[in-house]
Amino acid sequence: MNDAPRAGASDAVLAGRVALVAGARAGIGRATALALAGAGADIVLAARRPGPLCELADEVHDTTGRRTVAIPADIGDADSVRAMVDRGAAELGRLDVVVNVATYNPGGVLQDLARDEFRRAFDINVLGVLEVSRAAIPHLRRSGGGSIVQISSEAPRLKPAGLGAYAATKAAMETTSAVLAREVGPDGIRVNVVAAGSTDNTKLSAWIDELARERGTTAAEVRQGMAEETALRRITLPEDIAATVLFLASPAARGITGTVTRVSSGLLLEP
């Protein structure tokens, strides 16, 4: 654990709170951890790979001065999840915010997709996300309520070929989260979903490079074409997702639960 005084700016909206980011790594996980810590929260970070996880914990601590705990965990394993949540809450004294970023996308057309790959997507994207939430609920109750934010995708609405398992499991996660919001609402616990479009990160950059090679063009041209498919003519940044998560985690969103907020620069404008 990185320890630091809890003093912060008086207007820090999450001062005195503890936030857990499950699936914390580069991209959305990193941006979310930095945003929550920047708003005054101490941070529990969880992911499978200890090395990058500890590097992120150091970055969050060095950048914001907040206490950070890095706990390696397999989101697809219920025992690992429960041990991680309980340890994080014990080390930092409470739990107020939970953000589920972990995801698994096997890719491949449904006709050819191995059954085990589909099952793995369900285990992480639905059961894993639910298990993190369920393990956190007793701690959130003890804190007097709190906020759970799940990260989803526009895939359930776009239904893209080759991403059937990903789209189906994200749709199931969104429905599960809405039901959970109704069930834990009386405890003052809010549950919301942020659906991201194509988000600028290393995976997207690699995919853009691959498309450029296939099309015999440049990565810059492919990137520009992707941006022009959105209403705002831009590719969404991880920081855009993180800013929405921070709002939903904050007291300013105290009247919001059971929603899916789409942050995709207007990639899809249908309801």
C-alpha positions in Angstrom: 0.0 0.0 0.0 1.1 3.5 -0.8 0.3 5.7 2.2 -0.1 9.4 2.2 -2.0 12.0 4.4 -5.7 12.2 3.5 -5.7 15.9 3.4 -6.9 17.3 0.1 -8.6 20.2 -1.5 -11.8 21.2 0.3 -13.8 21.0 -2.9 -12.7 17.4 -3.7 -16.0 15.7 -4.3 -14.8 12.3 -3.1 -12.7 13.4 -0.2 -12.8 10.8 2.6 -14.2 8.1 0.2 -12.6 4.9 -1.0 -13.0 3.7 -4.6 -12.3 0.3 -6.1 -11.4 0.0 -9.8 -11.6 -3.6 -10.9 -9.8 -4.4 -14.2 -7.5 -1.4 -13.7 -4.9 -1.1 -16.4 -4.1 1.2 -19.3 -6.9 3.1 -21.0 -10.2 3.4 -19.2 -9.0 1.8 -16.0 -6.0 4.0 -15.7 -8.0 7.2 -16.5 -10.7 6.3 -14.1 -8.3 5.6 -11.2 -6.6 8.9 -11.8 -9.9 10.8 -12.0 -11.3 9.3 -8.8 -8.1 9.9 -6.9 -7.9 13.4 -8.3 -11.3 14.0 -6.8 -10.0 13.0 -3.3 -10.7 9.2 -3.2 -8.3 6.6 -1.9 -8.0 3.8 -4.4 -8.1 0.0 -4.5 -6.8 -1.3 -7.8 -7.4 -4.8 -9.0 -6.3 -6.7 -12.1 -4.8 -10.0 -13.0 -1.2 -8.9 -13.8 0.7 -7.8 -10.7 3.4 -5.9 -12.6 1.3 -3.3 -14.5 -1.1 -3.1 -11.6 1.7 -2.0 -9.2 3.0 0.4 -11.7 -0.4 2.0 -12.0 -0.8 2.2 -8.2 2.5 4.0 -8.0 1.4 6.4 -10.8 -1.9 7.2 -9.1 -0.2 7.8 -5.7 2.6 9.9 -7.2 0.2 12.0 -9.3 -2.5 12.6 -6.7 -1.0 11.8 -3.3 -3.9 9.5 -2.4 -3.5 6.1 -0.7 -3.5 3.2 -3.1 -3.7 -0.5 -2.7 -2.9 -2.9 -5.6 -4.4 -6.4 -5.3 -4.0 -8.9 -8.0 -7.2 -10.8 -8.7 -9.0 -12.9 -11.3 -12.4 -11.3 -12.0 -13.6 -14.6 -13.4 -12.9 -16.4 -10.0 -15.5 -15.7 -7.3 -13.2 -16.6 -4.4 -10.5 -14.3 -5.8 -13.0 -11.5 -6.2 -14.3 -11.7 -2.7 -10.9 -11.9 -1.1 -9.8 -8.8 -3.1 -12.9 -6.7 -2.2 -12.7 -7.6 1.5 -8.9 -6.9 1.6 -9.2 -3.6 -0.1 -12.0 -2.4 2.2 -10.1 -3.6 5.3 -6.8 -1.9 4.3 -8.4 1.5 3.5 -11.1 1.3 6.1 -14.3 1.5 4.0 -15.7 1.3 0.5 -17.9 3.9 -1.2 -17.4 3.5 -5.0 -17.0 0.5 -7.2 -16.1 0.7 -10.9 -16.0 -2.5 -13.0 -13.8 -2.0 -16.0 -12.7 -5.7 -16.5 -13.9 -7.2 -19.8 -13.2 -10.0 -22.1 -13.8 -10.0 -25.9 -13.0 -13.3 -27.6 -13.9 -12.0 -31.1 -14.9 -14.3 -33.9 -18.1 -15.0 -35.8 -20.6 -17.0 -33.8 -20.6 -19.9 -36.2 -16.9 -20.6 -35.4 -16.6 -19.3 -31.8 -15.6 -22.0 -29.4 -18.1 -22.7 -26.6 -15.4 -22.2 -24.0 -14.6 -18.8 -25.4 -18.3 -17.7 -25.1 -18.4 -19.1 -21.6 -15.3 -17.2 -20.6 -16.8 -14.0 -21.9 -19.9 -14.6 -19.8 -17.9 -15.5 -16.7 -16.0 -12.2 -16.8 -18.4 -9.7 -18.4 -21.5 -10.9 -16.5 -20.8 -13.1 -13.6 -17.4 -11.5 -12.8 -18.9 -8.0 -12.8 -21.8 -9.2 -10.7 -19.5 -10.9 -8.2 -17.5 -7.8 -7.7 -20.7 -5.8 -7.1 -22.2 -8.5 -4.8 -19.0 -8.7 -2.7 -18.9 -4.9 -2.4 -22.5 -4.4 -1.3 -22.1 -5.2 2.4 -19.2 -2.7 2.6 -21.2 0.0 0.7 -24.1 -0.6 3.2 -21.8 -0.1 6.1 -20.6 3.2 4.5 -24.2 4.3 4.3 -24.7 3.8 0.6 -22.5 4.3 -2.4 -22.1 4.0 -6.2 -21.4 1.1 -8.5 -20.5 2.0 -12.1 -20.1 -0.7 -14.7 -18.3 -0.2 -18.0 -20.1 -1.5 -21.0 -20.0 -0.8 -24.8 -22.2 0.3 -27.7 -21.9 -3.3 -29.0 -25.3 -4.4 -27.5 -26.9 -1.7 -29.7 -24.7 -1.9 -32.8 -24.7 -5.7 -32.8 -21.5 -5.9 -34.9 -20.6 -9.0 -36.8 -17.7 -10.9 -35.3 -18.4 -9.6 -31.8 -21.5 -11.6 -30.9 -20.3 -13.0 -27.6 -19.0 -9.6 -26.5 -22.3 -7.8 -27.5 -24.5 -10.5 -25.9 -22.6 -10.6 -22.6 -22.5 -6.8 -22.3 -26.3 -6.7 -22.9 -26.7 -9.3 -20.1 -24.5 -7.2 -17.8 -26.6 -4.1 -18.5 -29.8 -5.8 -17.7 -28.3 -7.4 -14.6 -27.1 -4.1 -13.4 -30.5 -2.5 -13.9 -32.2 -5.2 -11.7 -29.4 -4.8 -9.1 -30.1 -1.1 -9.0 -33.7 -1.8 -8.1 -32.7 -4.3 -5.4 -30.1 -2.2 -3.6 -31.7 1.2 -4.1 -33.4 1.1 -0.6 -29.9 0.8 0.9 -28.8 4.1 -0.8 -26.6 2.2 -3.3 -26.8 3.4 -6.9 -25.9 1.2 -9.9 -25.3 2.7 -13.3 -23.6 1.7 -16.6 -21.4 3.7 -18.9 -21.4 2.4 -22.5 -18.2 3.4 -24.4 -17.9 3.6 -28.1 -14.5 3.0 -29.8 -12.1 4.5 -27.3 -8.6 5.6 -28.1 -6.2 3.2 -26.5 -3.4 0.8 -27.5 -5.8 -1.9 -28.7 -7.6 0.6 -30.9 -4.3 1.9 -32.3 -3.2 -1.7 -33.1 -6.5 -2.4 -34.8 -6.2 0.9 -36.8 -2.7 -0.1 -37.9 -4.0 -3.5 -39.1 -6.9 -1.9 -41.0 -4.5 0.5 -42.7 -2.3 -2.4 -43.8 -5.3 -4.3 -45.2 -6.6 -1.2 -47.0 -3.3 0.0 -48.3 -3.7 3.3 -46.6 -2.4 5.2 -43.6 -3.4 4.9 -40.0 -4.1 8.6 -39.9 -6.6 8.2 -42.7 -8.3 5.2 -41.0 -8.5 7.2 -37.8 -10.0 10.2 -39.5 -12.6 7.9 -41.1 -13.6 6.5 -37.7 -13.9 10.0 -36.3 -16.1 11.1 -39.2 -18.6 8.2 -38.3 -19.4 10.0 -35.0 -21.6 13.1 -34.6 -18.8 14.9 -32.9 -16.2 13.9 -35.5 -13.8 12.6 -32.8 -12.7 9.4 -31.2 -13.7 9.1 -27.6 -10.8 9.3 -25.1 -10.5 7.2 -21.9 -10.6 10.5 -20.0 -14.1 11.1 -21.4 -15.3 7.8 -19.9 -13.5 8.6 -16.6 -15.2 12.0 -16.3 -18.6 10.4 -16.7 -17.7 7.7 -14.1 -16.6 10.4 -11.7 -19.9 12.2 -12.1 -21.9 9.0 -11.5 -19.7 8.2 -8.5 -20.2 11.6 -6.9 -22.9 13.1 -4.7 -24.0 15.2 -7.7 -25.5 12.0 -9.2 -27.4 11.1 -6.1 -30.7 11.0 -8.0 -29.4 8.7 -10.8 -29.5 4.9 -10.8 -30.4 2.1 -13.2 -29.2 4.1 -16.2 -27.0 3.4 -19.3 -25.0 6.5 -20.2 -23.5 6.3 -23.6 -20.2 8.1 -24.1 -19.2 7.5 -27.7 -19.0 10.9 -29.3 -22.3 10.3 -31.0 -21.3 7.0 -32.7 -25.0 5.9 -32.4 -27.8 8.3 -31.8 -30.7 6.0 -31.6 -32.4 5.6 -28.1 
